[in-house]
């Protein structure tokens, strides 16, 4: 009888432990996104003014207002898309990726 109680207690202890997922603080969010616009302009994306302005506001809202964003921005005239995945939890890194559509 004693073995059943111990096994039951172990299961209860394991189920009580929840992994704690921290969020990026403001300085970390800034450091992770500060070079994005410069790198995109080096790649020639600065020509798309409206799309770059939209991306800058998304990054600003992410850093200062803690707003998550998962979005795709089409770049007209090319077969490229800006894939944005900015999340607050440290479970995934924030990503802004320039992808080709083929």
matplotlib code that plots the C-alpha trace (Angstrom):
import matplotlib.pyplot as plt

x = [0.0, 2.8, 4.1, 0.8, 0.8, 4.4, 3.7, 0.6, 2.5, 5.3, 2.7, 1.1, 4.4, 5.3, 2.0, 2.2, 5.5, 4.7, 7.6, 8.0, 8.4, 9.8, 9.2, 11.8, 12.3, 12.3, 16.1, 16.4, 13.6, 15.5, 18.8, 17.2, 15.6, 17.9, 19.8, 16.9, 16.1, 19.8, 20.3, 17.1, 18.2, 21.5, 19.6, 17.7, 14.4, 14.5, 12.9, 9.6, 8.8, 5.3, 6.3, 9.4, 7.3, 4.8, 7.7, 9.2, 5.9, 5.5, 9.0, 8.4, 5.2, 6.9, 9.8, 7.9, 4.2, 4.9, 2.6, 3.2, 3.0, 2.8, 2.4, 3.6, 4.3, 4.3, 6.9, 5.2, 7.0, 9.2, 8.7, 9.7, 7.9, 8.9, 7.9, 7.5, 7.2, 7.7, 6.7, 7.2, 8.0, 11.6, 10.3, 10.9, 13.3, 11.8, 12.3, 12.0, 12.9, 13.0, 11.7, 11.4, 8.0, 8.5]
y = [0.0, 2.4, 2.2, 3.4, 6.5, 7.4, 7.0, 9.2, 11.9, 11.9, 12.4, 15.3, 17.0, 16.7, 18.0, 21.0, 22.3, 24.5, 25.9, 29.6, 31.4, 34.9, 37.8, 39.9, 43.2, 46.6, 46.8, 43.2, 43.8, 47.0, 45.2, 42.4, 44.7, 47.7, 46.7, 45.4, 48.5, 49.2, 45.7, 45.8, 49.1, 47.6, 44.9, 47.5, 47.3, 51.1, 51.8, 50.5, 53.5, 52.5, 49.0, 50.3, 52.8, 50.1, 47.9, 50.7, 51.3, 47.5, 47.4, 50.6, 49.2, 45.9, 47.6, 50.3, 49.2, 45.4, 44.5, 41.2, 40.9, 38.0, 39.3, 39.2, 42.3, 41.9, 43.9, 44.9, 44.3, 41.5, 38.0, 38.8, 39.0, 40.4, 37.7, 39.3, 37.2, 39.3, 37.6, 38.7, 35.3, 34.0, 30.7, 32.0, 34.6, 37.6, 37.2, 39.5, 37.6, 38.5, 35.5, 34.8, 33.5, 30.8]
z = [0.0, 0.7, -2.9, -4.4, -2.2, -3.1, -6.8, -6.5, -4.6, -7.3, -10.1, -8.2, -7.7, -11.4, -12.6, -10.2, -11.8, -14.7, -16.8, -16.4, -19.7, -19.3, -21.6, -23.4, -21.5, -23.4, -23.7, -25.0, -27.6, -28.7, -29.0, -31.1, -33.6, -33.8, -36.9, -39.0, -41.0, -41.7, -43.0, -45.2, -46.7, -47.6, -49.5, -51.4, -49.7, -48.8, -52.1, -50.8, -48.6, -47.5, -46.5, -44.7, -42.8, -41.8, -40.6, -38.6, -36.8, -36.1, -34.6, -32.6, -31.2, -30.4, -28.5, -26.7, -26.4, -26.1, -29.1, -30.7, -34.4, -36.8, -40.4, -44.0, -46.0, -49.8, -51.7, -55.0, -58.3, -56.8, -55.7, -52.1, -48.8, -45.4, -42.9, -39.5, -36.3, -33.2, -30.0, -26.4, -24.9, -24.8, -26.1, -29.6, -30.9, -32.7, -36.5, -39.5, -42.6, -46.3, -48.2, -51.9, -53.2, -55.8]

ax = plt.figure().add_subplot(projection="3d")
ax.plot(x, y, z, "-o")
ax.set_aspect("equal")
plt.show()
